[in-house]
């Protein structure tokens, strides 16, 4: 039996874990180098059956490399994408942690305008905002249509997003889960996949070696 106080003292960090359904590919980089992105893309290629691909293998590899580098541009906690068996990417996922020890985190209500703020895009229409209770803590869920500026500012792209802001108890930061997509015809499927994935979220204390506190190995 693990002593409760000893367990508390051994906590060095917390990690978010999800039960990824088939189709989600973990694309989180460790050091963010181009060589690491290439290696990860090559490993991801092995998950696809060449006989099922509806895109050329070189195009899939290029898409994976670009997506990996884009999703990891500013060191997220976790990065992932959902691909069809044919090799078509339907949605991107990022998990980020926000908060400072000396600054109180926003309340769920205060978080809503922050979640609706995009540096290169604007929300179109009325967002669907819901307050939820997840197993890891209270959460705010927002779903809306998003108009994104194209590269160099020419034109706009329409897509959708879901953001979850999760407020784990006992800490001073929040966790933001963001899923974006442009394939509007797949919206129902992506919404279902996102909500199912978030429902599996675990928030686990770990020691300095990354082992779960109170668990051997």
VODRENKOL-595061 format. One record per residue: residue in one letter; x, y, z of N, C-alpha, C in turn. Coordinates in steps of 0.2 Angstrom, whole numbers, plus 5000, padded with zeros to 4 digits. Each point is the difference from the previous one (the first is absolute). Example, Ala and Ser with C-alpha at 12.3 -4.5 7.8 and 13.67 -1.06 7.14 Angstrom:
BEGIN
A506649725039499650065000500450065000/S499850054996500450065001499650055003/
***
This chain:
BEGIN
X500449945000499650065000500450065000/X499950054996500450064999499750055005/X500550035004499850055005499850064996/X499450035002499750064997500550065000/X500350015005500550065000500649994996/X500349945000500549994996499850004993/X499449984998499850004993499950084998/X499850045004499950074998500750034999/X500549995004500650034999500449974994/X499849944997500349984994499750024994/X499550045000499750024994500450064997/X500249994994500450054996499650044995/X499549964998499650034994499449964999/X499650024996499449974998500049994992/X499749944998499949994993499349994998/X499850024994499449984997500049944996/X499649965001500049944995499349984998/X499949984994499449984996500049934998/X499449974999500049944996499850024993/X500550004996499950024993499749944996/X499450024997499749954995500449994994/X499949954996500349994994499950064995/X500550024997500050064996500450065002/X500050015007500450055003500749985000/X500550044998500749995000500450055005/X500349985005500450045004500650034996/X500050075000500550034996500450055004/X500149995007500350045004500849995000/X500350064998500749995000500450025007/X500649975001500350015006500550064999/X500450014995500550054999499850054994/X499549984996499850044995500450014994/X500549964999500450004994499749984994/X500350024994499749974994500249934999/X500549975003500249934999499549965004/X499850035006499549965004499450004997/X499850054997499350014996500049954994/X500649994997500049954994500049935003/X500349995006500049935003499349985002/X499750055003499349995002499549994995/X500150044994499649994994500149934997/X500649985000500149934997499749955004/X500150005007499749955004499250004999/X499750065000499350014999499849974993/X500450004995499849974994499949925000/X500349975005500049935001499349985003/X499650055002499349985003499549994994/X500250034994499549994995500149944995/X499549974998500049954995500150034993/X500549994997500150034993499449984995/X499749945001499549984996499350045001/X500050045006499450045001500150074999/X500650024998500150074999499750034994/X499750065001499750044995500450064998/X500650005003500550064998500649964999/X500550044996500649974999500450005006/X500549955001500349995006500550065001/X500350034995500450065001499650065002/X499450014998499650055002499849995007/X499849945002499949995007500650015005/X500649984998500650025004500150075000/X499950044995500150075000499550035005/X499349984999499550035004500249985008/X500249945001500249995007500550045003/X500650014996500550045002499850085001/X499650024996499850075000499550015006/X499649955001499550005006500450005007/X500449955000500449995006500450075002/X500350034995500450065002499550065001/X499450004997499550055002499750005007/X499849935001499749995007500550015005/X500649994999500550015006500450064999/X499750054997500450074999500250035006/X499549995006500250045006499949955006/X500349944999500149955005499349995004/X499549974997499449985004500249945004/X499549995005500049945004499949944996/X499650004996499949944995499750034994/X500249964994499850024994499849934996/X499450004996499849944997499650034994/X499849954996499650014994499649944999/X499450014997499649944998500049994992/X500249944998500149984993499549944999/X499750014994499649944997500549944998/X499749944999500449954998500350014993/X499750054996500350024994500550055000/X500250025006500550055001499850074999/X499450025001499850075000499950025007/X500350065002500050035006499350035001/X499649995005499450035001500050055006/X500450005005500050045005500750005004/X500150065003500750015003499850015008/X500449985004499950005007500650035004/X499950055004500550025005499850005007/X500449995004499950015008500550045002/X499850065004500550055003499850015007/X500550025004499950025007500150075001/X499650045003500150075001499950015008/X500450055002500050025007500750015003/X500050055005500650025004499849995007/X500549985004499949995007499850065004/X500250064998499850065004499450034997/X499749974995499450044997499449955000/X499550025003499449965000499749984993/X499849944999499849984994499350024999/X499850024994499350024999499549955002/X499450035001499449955002499849974993/X499549955000499849984994499650054996/X499750055003499650054996500550054997/X500650025004500550044998500449974994/X500049935000500449974994499650004994/X499450014999499650004994500350054995/X500050075002500350044995500749994998/X500449975004500749984999500049944994/X499649965001499949944996499850024993/X499650064999499750024994500550054996/X500650015004500450054997500649964996/X500050014993500549974996500450064997/X500749984999500450064998500050014992/X499849944996500050014993499349984997/X499550005004499349984998499550045004/X499349994998499550035004499449955000/X499650005005499549955001499450034996/X499649954997499550024996499349985003/X499550045001499449985003500149995007/X499449975003500049995007500349945002/X500550005005500349945002499649965004/X500149935000499649965005500549995006/X499750035006500450005006499749955005/X500349965003499849955005500449995006/X499750005006500449995006499949925002/X500649975001499949935001500449985006/X499949945002500449975006500349934997/X500750014999500349944998500349965006/X500349944999500349975005500650035003/X500350044996500650045003499950075002/X499450025000499850065003499550044995/X499850065003499550044996500350024993/X499650014995500250024993499550044997/X500350044995499650044996500149974993/X499549994996500049984993499750054995/X500450014995499850054995500149974993/X499450014996500049984993499850054996/X500450024995499850054995500350004994/X499750044995500350004993500650065001/X500549994996500650045000500250024993/X500150064999500250034994500850025001/X500449964996500750015001500350044994/X500550045002500450044994500449954997/X500050004993500549964996500750035001/X500549964997500750025000500050074997/X500450045002500150074998499450045000/X499549985003499450045001499550004994/X500149964995499650004994499449955001/X499450035001499449965001499949975007/X499549965001499849975006499949924999/X500149965005499849935000499549995006/X499449974998499549985005500249935003/X499950005007500149935003499650005006/X500149955004499750005007500549985005/X499850015006500449985006499649985006/X500349965004499849995007500650015005/X499850045005500550015005499749985007/X500449975004499849985006500550045005/X499850035005500450035005499949965006/X500549965003499949955005500350035007/X499750005005500250035006500149955006/X500649975000500249945005500050035007/X499749975004500050035007500749995003/X500250055005500650005003500650034997/X499950034994500650034996499750074998/X500550044998499950074998500050014992/X499949954996500050014993499449964997/X499950014994499549974996500349964994/X499649954998500249964994499550024994/X500350024994499650014995500149954994/X499549974998500049954995499650034994/X500450004994499750034994500049964995/X499549994996499949964994499750044995/X500450014994499850044994499949954994/X499650024996499949974993499750044995/X500049984994499850044994499549964996/X500049935001499549964997499350005003/X499750054998499350015003499549944999/X500149964995499649954999500149945005/X500650005003500249955005499850035007/X499750065001499950035007499749965005/X499549964998499749965005500449945003/X500449974995500549955002500550035005/X500350064998500650035004499750025006/X499450035001499750025006500049945005/X499749944997499949945004500749985002/X500549994996500749985002500350045005/X499950074999500350045005499749995007/X499350005000499750005007500249935003/X500049954996500249935003500750005002/X500450034997500750015002500150035006/X499750065001500150045006499749975006/X499549964999499749965005500449955004/X500649984996500549955003500550045003/X500050065000500650045003500249985007/X500649995001500349995007500550055002/X500050025006500550055002500449975006/X500649984998500349955005500750035003/X500150005006500650025003500549964999/X500650024998500649964999500650035004/X500549955001500650025003500550034995/X500650025002500550034996500249954994/X499949945001500249954994499449994996/X499450035001499449994996499649945002/X500149975005499649955003499450025004/X499549974999499450025004500149995008/X499950055003500150005007499549955004/X500449965004499649955003500049934996/X500350004994500049944996500749984999/X500149945000500749974999500150004993/X500750014998500250004993499950064996/
***
